[in-house]
Amino acid sequence: MFLGTHRGWWIAAGLLFVAALALISTDIGGTLGNVVGVLLLFASMGIFAMSPKRSGKNAISPAEEGTVPPVPAAATAAPVAPPRPRPTIDAGDASEV
């Protein structure tokens, strides 16, 4: 599914979102309906935020449990040159101008 999220999570978040929009836009229940609608809106965002997502290499096939990915060989680091001295700045005092 889209973003590597399972279809069930999309359906749950979508139902809460549609219910929230229905309560807010139709003004069913007056102020209480609006409050419940806003709470359902936040709940739908929370459901989607806590849904498990797979991306990158794991999006195609989940990694098998118990297997450790191979560690890449350490690259040989090039020797670092010592820092050059900072250049001096010839500046006059602002009060002497």
N, C-alpha and C positions, 0 to 999 in steps of 0.2 A: 504494500500500500504506500501511499504518498508519505515521504519523510521516514520510511521504515517503521511506521507505526501500525500496529495491528488494527484491522477493521473494527473490532469491538470498541476500542478506545474512541475512534472517530464517531461511531454511532452514539455512544454515551455522551460525548461532548456535544455532538450535533443536536441531540434531543434536548439536552438542557439549554442549549443556546436558542433553539427555536421556541421552547417554552418561555424563556425569559423575554424574547422579543415579542411574543404574543401577549404576555402579561403587561409589558410596558407600553406597547403601541395601542392596545385596545382598551386600556384603563379598566380592565376587569378587576373588581375588588377595591377600587379607589386607591387610597394611599397604601394600604396593606398590600394590594396587588403589585404596586410599583416597587415596594420594598422587597417583596418576595422575588419579583422579576430581576432586580439588581443582584440579589443574593444568588439566584440561579445563574446569572451571567458570570459572576465571580466563580461559582462552582464549575461552570463549563470550562473556564480558563484554567482552573486548578486541575481538573481532570485531564485536560490535554497536556498541561505542564508536567504532570507526574507520570504520564504514559511512557512506557519504555520505547526508546527510539534506537534504531540501528543505522549507522552511517559508515561510509568508507568501505573498506574491504569486507567488514562483517555484514553489510547490507545484503549482499548476494547470498552468502551462506554463513550461518552463525558458527563461531569457532567452537571446536569440540572442547568439552571440559577436560581438564587434566593435561592438556598439551600446552607446552610453553613455546612461545614464538622464538625462533633462533635469534641470538644476540649478534648484531653485526660486528665484524672485526674492527678493532680500534684503528682509526686512521693515524698514520704517523704525522705528528704535529710538526709543522715547519718551525724552525727556530725564530724566536721573536727578537727583533732588533731592539736595542735599548732606546728609550725615548730621547729625542733630540732636546737640547736646551731651549727654553722659551726665549723668543726674541725680546730684546729690550725696546721699550717705547720711550722716545724722547718727548716728554710733554712738560709744559710749563705749568706753574701754579696759576689757578684761575684768579687769585687775588692780585697777581702781578700784571694783569692785562690792562 
